[in-house]
Amino acid sequence: MEDLVLTYGRWFTPSRLPIDRPTGSLQRCFANAARHSCEYDLFYVEGYATANSAAPFPHAWCSRPDGTVEDPTWNGDGTNYFGIPFTADFIRSRDLRRENGPLLFDQHLTGWQLLHGGIPDGAIAAVGQPHS
């Protein structure tokens, strides 16, 4: 999965949530980000992030069109974000809000399909900064 994220991933700029947007439960980042992206018309992103100088680990957040982060789980505590931004159409096709599970880090179905079958055309959004 790390190779998939390195191949398609982009950097995102940390920021705080707007004051009128709620935070979700800790340890529910995939569900929080899926719900938040649908509710506020943002891009859903999965990848790796760090908070409080910890090692990077799997995480989900949202991105505005300018590549800044809206993280409904950490709300400003994230320091580095690198992941794959998905289009709203792709997210709707997976109905993440209902499933409350990850795309990439689901070892049972979706993650396996994306890892071995590739990411479908039109699934990745053009937001964030590509890595070199």
C-alpha positions in Angstrom: 0.0 0.0 0.0 2.9 2.3 0.7 4.0 2.1 -2.9 0.5 2.9 -4.1 0.4 6.0 -1.9 3.9 7.0 -3.0 3.0 6.7 -6.7 -0.2 8.7 -6.6 0.1 10.7 -3.3 0.3 14.4 -2.9 1.3 16.8 -0.1 -1.3 18.8 1.7 -1.0 22.0 3.8 -2.2 21.6 7.4 -4.8 24.1 8.7 -7.6 24.3 11.2 -11.2 23.5 10.7 -13.5 26.5 10.2 -15.0 27.4 13.6 -18.5 26.4 12.6 -17.5 22.8 11.6 -17.7 20.0 14.1 -14.9 17.5 14.9 -15.5 13.8 14.9 -14.5 11.0 17.3 -10.8 10.2 17.7 -9.8 6.9 16.0 -12.6 7.2 13.5 -10.8 9.2 10.9 -12.0 7.3 7.9 -15.7 7.7 8.8 -15.2 11.3 10.0 -13.4 12.3 6.7 -16.0 10.5 4.5 -18.9 12.2 6.2 -17.2 15.6 6.3 -16.2 15.4 2.6 -19.8 14.7 1.6 -21.4 17.3 3.9 -19.0 20.2 2.9 -18.2 19.2 -0.7 -14.5 18.6 -0.1 -12.1 16.0 -1.4 -11.7 12.8 0.6 -8.0 11.9 1.1 -6.4 8.8 2.5 -2.7 8.3 3.1 -0.2 8.9 5.9 -0.1 11.8 8.4 1.8 12.8 11.5 0.7 14.6 14.6 2.7 15.8 17.5 6.0 14.6 15.9 4.8 11.0 15.9 5.8 8.6 13.1 3.5 8.7 10.0 0.5 6.3 10.1 -2.6 5.6 8.1 -5.0 8.5 8.3 -7.9 10.1 6.4 -8.8 13.8 6.0 -10.4 16.2 3.6 -8.9 18.8 1.3 -10.2 22.1 0.0 -9.6 22.8 -3.7 -6.5 24.8 -2.8 -4.8 21.8 -1.2 -5.3 22.9 2.4 -6.4 20.3 5.0 -9.7 20.1 6.8 -9.1 17.3 9.3 -12.3 16.6 11.2 -10.5 14.2 13.5 -7.4 16.1 14.5 -8.5 19.7 13.8 -5.1 21.4 13.6 -2.9 18.9 15.4 -1.7 17.3 12.2 1.8 18.4 11.0 2.3 16.5 7.8 -0.2 15.1 5.3 0.6 12.9 2.3 -2.1 11.0 0.5 -4.3 10.2 -2.4 -7.2 12.7 -3.0 -10.3 11.0 -4.4 -13.0 12.7 -6.5 -16.5 13.1 -5.2 -17.9 10.8 -7.9 -15.5 8.0 -6.9 -16.4 8.4 -3.2 -20.1 8.3 -4.0 -19.6 5.1 -6.0 -18.1 3.5 -2.9 -20.7 4.9 -0.5 -18.1 5.5 2.1 -20.5 7.4 4.3 -22.5 4.2 4.7 -19.6 1.8 5.1 -17.5 3.9 7.5 -14.4 2.2 6.3 -11.2 3.1 4.5 -10.5 2.7 0.8 -6.8 2.0 0.8 -6.3 0.5 4.2 -9.2 -2.0 4.0 -7.4 -5.3 3.8 -10.6 -7.3 3.0 -11.9 -5.8 -0.2 -11.4 -2.3 -1.5 -7.7 -1.9 -0.6 -7.0 -5.2 -2.2 -8.9 -4.2 -5.3 -7.1 -0.9 -5.6 -3.7 -2.4 -4.9 -3.9 -5.2 -7.4 -6.4 -3.7 -10.0 -5.1 -0.2 -9.9 -7.0 3.0 -9.2 -9.7 3.6 -11.8 -9.5 6.5 -14.3 -11.1 9.6 -12.9 -10.8 8.5 -9.2 -8.0 10.8 -8.3 -8.6 14.5 -7.8 -6.0 17.1 -9.0 -5.5 18.8 -5.6 -2.5 19.0 -3.3 1.2 19.3 -4.3 2.7 16.4 -6.3 5.9 15.0 -4.7 9.1 14.8 -6.7 
